[in-house]
Amino acid sequence: MTTFEHALELILHAVRPLEVEEVETHELFERVTAEDVVAPHDLPLFQNSAMDGYAVRTEDCMQGTALQFGGFIPAGAEIWPQLEEGNAIRIMTGAPIPDYADAVIPLEETAEDPNGGIRNLLPVRKGQHIRCAGEDVQLGDTIIHSGTPIGVAEVSLLAAMGITSLRVHRKPVVSIVATGDELVPLGAPIAKGKIFDSNSLALAAAVRASGATARILGIAKDNISSLKQKLREAVNADALITVAGVSVGDHDLVRESLANLGAVESFWGVDIKPGKATAFALLEGKPIFSLPGNPVSALITFEELVRPALLRMAGHRAVMRPLVTAVLQESLSKKPGKVFFARVKLKFEKGRFLAWSSGPQETGYQKTLLNADAFAILPADRTIFNVGEELRVQVLPSLQGTDAK
């Protein structure tokens, strides 16, 4: 049986970022750059006001000095008055700074003068409330590096720079095939002894959450003919996920079906719990992930072994969830011999994470996964984990954005 670490190594060695395509900026969110982005101009483009107020010359601005009204410059102005000695020009946020002005007095720091114009109520410092051209970004700066996931801030900067499109890695397309005579599609009538195919929908959601495109191909029956038909259809994608049929039962035929199609097996079985019955192969150079049929096991093995591969195919460099240290608040136990992913709740308190079980750890309890904030990674060679012990835990999306980093 393959160790968890070796299984992950084999998978990540087998996959590469997909080819590059040009995507318009408004569709770039969560895509991964395939090139460095160089600033085509300064940001700001021109010297402008950071406040609503008055553009002035500091040499005219002894505290309390009266300044005459010298005109008005709105944001977006294409022409504007020149600042004369002893004057103040009313200016709006973002408006260009007129010639000879070297400071902006905020509106709230001025008072009207009885003889017209304004008085400054506080001392004026040269350069105050002026945004200089290029003070944020300068022409030729690398503003986004290749391999960067595009988030909201990146979209904002690209748009501010006037960049209309970018070269990014293509999103993986992932086929999903569930197997089993006991399965019926969601919405179909269900007879005694049958269950709904929840795995296809859950894994499709997990695929999409990983930034890939999911194709649900339906249910393959427990016979070689049905499996081969679905697998042939499924391989018309960048990656394939099969669900169930990878254990040692009479109807676990995925291994044989893949072999018949020419798949090259990388490993069959991993020393983890949940998820021992997990396999990985390549068919026509495309990764095939064969996951357990239990819904909890399927989602945990997806998280640990499939998600990192899909992220790498999409161009990501960091492909694993962040790990933090958490102090165990109740004892946990497991059998020796396998890495155990314990579903835990986390609480951040007084600068540290506290962890306790999110429910029964048997894989039949889906609510334990629903309630989990993280997976505590329990090493294969240990069995008892005591209250107060520090564990490494893998933070799930519900806690992204906390002080976990």
HELIX and SHEET records of a PDB file:
HELIX    1   1 PHE A    4  ALA A   14  1                                  11    
HELIX    2   2 THR A   25  GLU A   27  5                                   3    
HELIX    3   3 THR A   58  ASP A   60  5                                   3    
HELIX    4   4 LEU A  107  GLU A  109  5                                   3    
HELIX    5   5 VAL A  152  ALA A  160  1                                   9    
HELIX    6   6 SER A  198  ALA A  209  1                                  12    
HELIX    7   7 ILE A  224  ALA A  234  1                                  11    
HELIX    8   8 VAL A  254  ASN A  260  1                                   7    
HELIX    9   9 PRO A  295  THR A  301  1                                   7    
HELIX   10  10 PHE A  302  VAL A  306  3                                   5    
HELIX   11  11 ARG A  307  MET A  313  1                                   7    
HELIX   12  12 GLN A  366  LEU A  370  1                                   5    
HELIX   13  13 PRO A  397  LEU A  399  5                                   3    
SHEET    1   A 2 VAL A  20  GLU A  24  0                                        
SHEET    2   A 2 SER A 165  HIS A 169 -1                                        
SHEET    1   B 2 VAL A  37  VAL A  38  0                                        
SHEET    2   B 2 THR A 142  ILE A 144 -1                                        
SHEET    1   C 2 ASN A  48  SER A  49  0                                        
SHEET    2   C 2 ILE A 130  ARG A 131 -1                                        
SHEET    1   D 6 ALA A 103  PRO A 106  0                                        
SHEET    2   D 6 GLY A  53  VAL A  56 -1                                        
SHEET    3   D 6 ASN A  87  ILE A  91 -1                                        
SHEET    4   D 6 ALA A  66  ILE A  73  1                                        
SHEET    5   D 6 ILE A 118  ASN A 120 -1                                        
SHEET    6   D 6 THR A 110  GLU A 112 -1                                        
SHEET    1   E 6 THR A 213  ALA A 220  0                                        
SHEET    2   E 6 VAL A 173  THR A 179  1                                        
SHEET    3   E 6 ALA A 239  VAL A 243  1                                        
SHEET    4   E 6 LYS A 286  LEU A 291  1                                        
SHEET    5   E 6 ALA A 279  LEU A 283 -1                                        
SHEET    6   E 6 VAL A 264  TRP A 268 -1                                        
SHEET    1   F 2 LEU A 183  VAL A 184  0                                        
SHEET    2   F 2 ILE A 195  PHE A 196  1                                        
SHEET    1   G 6 ILE A 272  LYS A 273  0                                        
SHEET    2   G 6 VAL A 339  GLU A 349  1                                        
SHEET    3   G 6 ARG A 352  SER A 357 -1                                        
SHEET    4   G 6 LEU A 323  LEU A 328  1                                        
SHEET    5   G 6 GLU A 390  VAL A 395 -1                                        
SHEET    6   G 6 ALA A 374  LEU A 378 -1                                        
SHEET    1   H 2 LEU A 332  SER A 333  0                                        
SHEET    2   H 2 ILE A 384  PHE A 385 -1                                        
END                                                                             
